[in-house]
Amino acid sequence: MLSDKTPSPIITLSQPTAEVGAQVHRLISECPPLDPNSMYCNLLQSSHFSETAVAAKIGDELVGFVSGYRIPQRPDTLFVWQVAVGEKARGQGLATRMLLAILARPANQDINRIETTITPNNKASWALFEGLAKKLDTQIGSAVMFDKTRHFADQHETEMLVKVGPFKAVQA
């Protein structure tokens, strides 16, 4: 008897280049509630910050992207700017795979903390980082970083600073 389950397409992860910048821009626009950046910003994320970013593709189609950077005053900390997973690739643990791929790179072996910001009602992002903390066998904490009224003039929801770590180096 044949299975009616179609196998999931193979998703490849790679360090991005500027050539995916326009695809990143499109993907982020298709992933609310992510805030869109300028295409120029996405080009910089894909080139200047490629060591702390990852692109996920099915064939030539970009279906996932994580951008981040090392906090200059604390280079052992990866700040995750955005995590985007397209509809075609959701429900497969791709966001966690992308984050772990960044941490497993030889150049990132000294990262032992992650920070990001999440709005209080973004359940998917909270679940992602809570799950990541559990997978890394570490703690997660949060506090207000940018207040809706004080910092955003009531034009954007409050952003909570989420801290994961410390954790041991992730092996490739």
C-alpha positions as CSV (number, residue, x, y, z in Angstrom):
1,M,0.0,0.0,0.0
2,L,1.3,3.4,-0.9
3,S,1.6,6.1,1.6
4,D,-0.4,9.2,1.0
5,K,2.2,11.3,2.7
6,T,4.3,13.3,0.4
7,P,7.9,13.6,1.6
8,S,9.0,17.1,2.6
9,P,11.2,18.8,0.1
10,I,14.9,19.0,0.9
11,I,15.8,22.3,2.5
12,T,19.4,23.4,2.3
13,L,21.1,25.8,4.6
14,S,23.9,28.1,3.5
15,Q,25.7,31.3,4.5
16,P,23.9,34.0,2.4
17,T,25.5,36.3,-0.2
18,A,24.3,39.7,-1.5
19,E,22.6,37.8,-4.4
20,V,19.8,36.7,-2.1
21,G,19.1,40.2,-0.7
22,A,16.1,40.8,-3.0
23,Q,14.7,37.3,-2.1
24,V,15.2,38.1,1.6
25,H,13.2,41.3,1.1
26,R,10.3,39.5,-0.5
27,L,10.3,36.7,2.1
28,I,10.2,39.1,5.0
29,S,7.3,41.0,3.4
30,E,5.4,37.7,3.2
31,C,6.0,36.9,6.9
32,P,3.9,39.1,9.1
33,P,4.3,40.3,11.9
34,L,8.0,40.9,10.9
35,D,8.8,44.5,10.3
36,P,10.0,45.1,6.7
37,N,13.5,46.5,6.3
38,S,14.8,48.4,3.2
39,M,16.2,46.2,0.5
40,Y,19.5,47.9,1.1
41,C,19.4,46.6,4.7
42,N,18.6,43.1,3.5
43,L,21.6,43.3,1.1
44,L,23.8,44.3,4.0
45,Q,22.4,41.5,6.2
46,S,23.2,39.0,3.4
47,S,26.7,40.3,2.8
48,H,28.4,42.2,5.7
49,F,26.6,40.1,8.3
50,S,26.6,36.8,6.5
51,E,28.7,35.0,9.2
52,T,25.7,35.5,11.6
53,A,23.0,34.9,9.0
54,V,21.6,31.8,7.2
55,A,19.6,31.3,4.1
56,A,17.3,28.3,3.7
57,K,16.3,27.2,0.2
58,I,14.2,24.6,-1.5
59,G,16.0,24.4,-4.9
60,D,16.5,28.0,-5.9
61,E,13.6,29.4,-3.8
62,L,14.4,31.1,-0.5
63,V,12.1,29.7,2.1
64,G,13.9,30.8,5.3
65,F,16.3,33.5,6.6
66,V,17.8,34.4,9.9
67,S,19.8,37.6,10.3
68,G,21.8,38.5,13.3
69,Y,25.0,40.2,14.5
70,R,27.4,40.0,17.4
71,I,26.8,42.8,19.9
72,P,30.0,44.9,19.7
73,Q,30.3,45.3,23.5
74,R,29.6,41.6,24.1
75,P,31.0,39.6,21.1
76,D,30.0,36.3,22.8
77,T,26.3,37.3,22.3
78,L,24.4,36.8,19.0
79,F,21.6,39.3,18.6
80,V,19.0,37.8,16.4
81,W,17.4,40.5,14.3
82,Q,14.8,38.5,12.3
83,V,13.7,35.0,11.8
84,A,11.6,34.4,8.6
85,V,10.1,31.1,7.5
86,G,8.0,31.0,4.4
87,E,4.7,29.2,4.4
88,K,6.1,26.4,2.3
89,A,8.6,25.5,5.0
90,R,6.6,26.0,8.2
91,G,6.1,23.3,10.8
92,Q,9.4,21.5,10.1
93,G,11.6,23.0,12.8
94,L,13.4,25.1,10.2
95,A,13.8,28.2,12.4
96,T,15.6,26.2,15.1
97,R,17.8,24.5,12.5
98,M,18.8,27.8,11.1
99,L,19.7,29.3,14.5
100,L,21.7,26.2,15.4
101,A,23.5,26.3,12.0
102,I,24.7,29.8,12.7
103,L,26.0,28.7,16.2
104,A,27.7,25.6,14.7
105,R,29.9,27.6,12.3
106,P,33.6,27.5,13.3
107,A,33.8,31.3,13.5
108,N,30.9,31.4,16.0
109,Q,32.0,28.7,18.4
110,D,32.6,31.4,21.1
111,I,29.0,32.6,21.1
112,N,27.4,31.4,24.3
113,R,24.4,33.7,24.5
114,I,21.6,34.8,22.3
115,E,19.4,37.9,22.5
116,T,16.5,39.1,20.5
117,T,13.4,41.2,20.8
118,I,9.8,39.8,20.7
119,T,6.5,41.6,21.0
120,P,4.4,40.1,23.9
121,N,1.7,38.6,21.5
122,N,4.1,36.9,19.1
123,K,3.4,33.3,20.2
124,A,5.4,31.7,17.5
125,S,8.6,33.6,18.3
126,W,8.2,33.0,22.0
127,A,7.8,29.3,21.4
128,L,10.9,29.3,19.1
129,F,13.2,30.9,21.7
130,E,11.7,28.9,24.6
131,G,12.3,25.7,22.6
132,L,15.8,26.8,21.7
133,A,16.7,27.5,25.3
134,K,15.5,24.0,26.2
135,K,17.5,22.5,23.3
136,L,20.6,24.3,24.5
137,D,19.9,23.3,28.1
138,T,19.9,26.8,29.4
139,Q,17.7,29.6,30.8
140,I,15.6,32.2,29.1
141,G,14.7,35.5,30.5
142,S,12.9,38.7,29.4
143,A,12.4,42.3,30.2
144,V,11.0,45.4,28.4
145,M,13.6,46.8,26.0
146,F,11.5,49.3,23.9
147,D,8.2,50.5,25.3
148,K,5.2,51.1,23.1
149,T,4.6,54.6,24.4
150,R,8.1,55.8,25.5
151,H,10.1,54.5,22.5
152,F,7.5,53.9,19.7
153,A,5.1,56.8,20.3
154,D,2.3,54.2,20.4
155,Q,3.1,53.3,16.7
156,H,4.5,49.8,17.5
157,E,4.0,47.2,20.2
158,T,6.4,46.9,23.1
159,E,9.5,44.9,22.3
160,M,10.7,42.5,25.0
161,L,14.4,41.8,25.2
162,V,14.7,38.0,25.4
163,K,18.0,36.5,26.6
164,V,19.0,32.8,26.1
165,G,22.1,31.5,27.8
166,P,24.7,31.0,28.7
167,F,25.1,27.7,26.8
168,K,28.0,25.5,25.6
169,A,29.3,25.7,22.0
170,V,27.2,24.1,19.4
171,Q,29.0,21.5,17.4
172,A,28.5,21.1,13.6
